[in-house]
Structure formats: C-alpha cells, structure tokens
Amino acid sequence: MAKIPGIIYICVGIMFMVASYILDAKRETSKLTFFIFIGAFMVLMGLVKWAISMLKKSPKKEKSSAKPVYCGVCGSALRSFDNFCNKCGNRIFGS
C-alpha cells in the first residue's frame, strides 16, 4: 500500500471544508458542520504527517568508519582519495 503524503491530506481537507461550507451556506439549517470539522481534521493530520516527514529528512552526521591514513615518509594525514602526499609529494600506493 502506498504512503499518502501529508500535502494530499491538506489539499483534500481544504477542499472538503470549502465544499461543505459552500453547500451549508445555501441551506437554512446547518447540517454539514460535521463535514467541515472532518475537513479540518484532515488538514491537521496532513500537517502532522508533513512535519514528521520533514524531521525524518533532517541531515544526520555520518560517522566515518574508515581508519585515517598517514604518509609513510612524513606522517601527515591523507584523505581517502589522495594519490600523493600534500606535504612531501610521496606517491601513495594502494589507494
């Protein structure tokens, strides 16, 4: 079953509220107020789903599992993609 995004709940809830309000305004008695509240609930539920999805997308710091590599000649720290030492120019083998 597909997950329904929060924005869909918000849009459907707003349409539900507006349609119920327009239909209810044409009547002498208020019989569709319940549906206006259902639309408001759908909007609220959509906002909660949207907020949760935004919290899940927040960037997380990834821990580096690679051990640091050092130059065998001068001992300076190297990046994982270095082919040569930035300090002494020694060629790094095995990278």
C-alpha positions in Angstrom: 0.0 0.0 0.0 1.4 3.4 -1.0 2.0 6.1 1.6 -0.1 9.2 1.1 1.9 12.4 1.5 0.8 15.0 4.0 0.2 17.6 1.3 -2.5 15.4 -0.1 -4.3 15.3 3.2 -4.0 19.0 3.5 -5.4 19.7 0.0 -8.3 17.2 0.3 -9.1 18.6 3.8 -9.2 22.1 2.5 -11.4 21.1 -0.5 -13.7 19.2 1.9 -14.1 22.2 4.2 -14.7 24.7 1.4 -17.2 22.4 -0.4 -19.1 21.7 2.9 -19.1 25.4 3.8 -20.5 26.5 0.4 -23.1 23.8 0.4 -24.0 24.6 4.1 -24.3 28.3 3.4 -27.0 27.7 0.8 -29.2 25.9 3.4 -31.4 27.4 6.1 -30.3 24.9 8.7 -26.7 23.9 9.4 -26.4 20.2 8.6 -22.9 19.9 7.1 -20.9 21.4 10.1 -19.7 17.9 10.9 -18.1 17.6 7.5 -16.3 21.0 8.0 -14.8 19.5 11.1 -13.8 16.4 9.3 -12.0 18.5 6.7 -10.3 20.5 9.5 -9.1 17.2 11.0 -7.7 16.0 7.6 -5.8 19.3 7.3 -4.4 18.8 10.9 -3.5 15.2 10.1 -1.7 16.4 6.9 0.3 19.0 8.8 1.4 16.4 11.3 2.4 13.9 8.6 4.3 16.7 6.8 6.1 17.8 10.0 7.1 14.2 10.7 8.4 13.7 7.1 10.5 16.9 7.4 12.0 15.7 10.7 13.0 12.4 9.1 14.7 14.2 6.3 16.9 16.3 8.5 20.6 15.7 7.7 22.4 13.4 10.1 26.1 13.4 10.7 27.6 10.2 9.4 30.4 8.6 11.3 33.4 7.8 9.3 34.2 4.1 9.6 37.4 4.3 7.6 40.7 4.5 9.6 42.8 7.5 9.0 45.7 7.0 6.6 49.1 8.7 7.0 52.0 9.2 4.7 54.8 6.6 5.2 57.5 9.2 4.7 56.5 12.4 6.6 53.5 11.1 8.6 51.0 13.7 7.5 47.3 12.8 7.4 45.9 11.9 4.0 42.4 11.9 2.5 40.9 8.7 1.2 41.2 9.9 -2.5 44.8 11.3 -2.3 47.3 9.7 -4.7 50.2 11.8 -3.5 51.1 13.3 -0.1 50.2 17.0 0.1 53.2 17.8 2.3 56.1 15.8 0.8 54.8 14.7 -2.6 55.4 11.0 -1.9 53.3 8.6 -4.1 50.7 6.8 -2.0 50.3 3.1 -3.1 47.2 1.1 -2.5 44.7 4.0 -3.0 
